[in-house]
């Protein structure tokens, strides 16, 4: 009986390791998918927000920080300069089109940001 158990335990261990490895490889299709563009990432579930609705995405109270530029809404939540919801006199949850033109870095900081939607009337 002991010999049989000594032979069976390693086999069971290998089977469990393989099963655990395969379980970690399954795809979760419920999360939003992203597509990498040449300059920015775009989520597959695009938002359509008015400028008034955009104000809610100010980076406060657990909300993400979004800004609009020329009608496109970008997620700046993970940008260290935006952690307070304010950067260079710009407020998250607003259209920064006019102010970004006078910024020293111009629009280059938008490259690589995730596009989350479009501004609608």
Residue pairs with C-beta under 8 A, 6 or more apart in sequence:
32 43
32 44
32 45
33 43
33 44
34 41
34 42
34 43
34 44
34 114
35 41
35 42
35 44
37 115
39 110
39 111
39 112
40 74
40 110
40 111
40 112
40 113
40 114
40 115
41 112
41 113
41 114
41 115
42 114
42 115
43 114
43 115
43 116
46 115
46 116
46 117
46 118
47 73
47 116
47 117
47 118
48 117
48 118
48 120
49 57
49 73
49 117
49 118
49 119
49 120
50 119
50 120
50 121
51 68
51 94
51 95
51 119
54 66
54 68
54 73
54 93
54 94
54 95
54 119
55 93
55 94
56 63
56 93
57 63
57 64
57 65
57 66
57 92
57 93
58 65
58 85
58 91
58 92
58 93
59 65
59 76
59 77
59 82
59 83
59 84
59 85
59 92
59 93
60 85
64 75
64 77
65 75
65 76
65 77
65 79
65 82
65 85
65 92
65 93
66 73
66 74
66 75
66 76
66 77
66 92
66 93
66 116
66 117
67 73
67 74
67 76
67 90
67 92
67 93
67 94
67 95
67 96
68 74
68 94
68 95
68 96
68 97
68 119
69 95
69 96
69 97
69 100
69 107
69 110
70 97
71 118
71 119
72 115
72 117
72 118
72 119
73 115
73 116
73 117
73 118
73 119
74 110
74 113
74 114
74 115
74 116
75 113
75 114
75 115
75 116
76 82
76 87
76 92
76 113
79 87
79 109
79 113
81 87
81 88
82 92
85 91
85 92
85 93
86 92
88 99
88 103
89 99
90 96
90 99
90 100
95 119
100 106
100 107
100 110
103 109
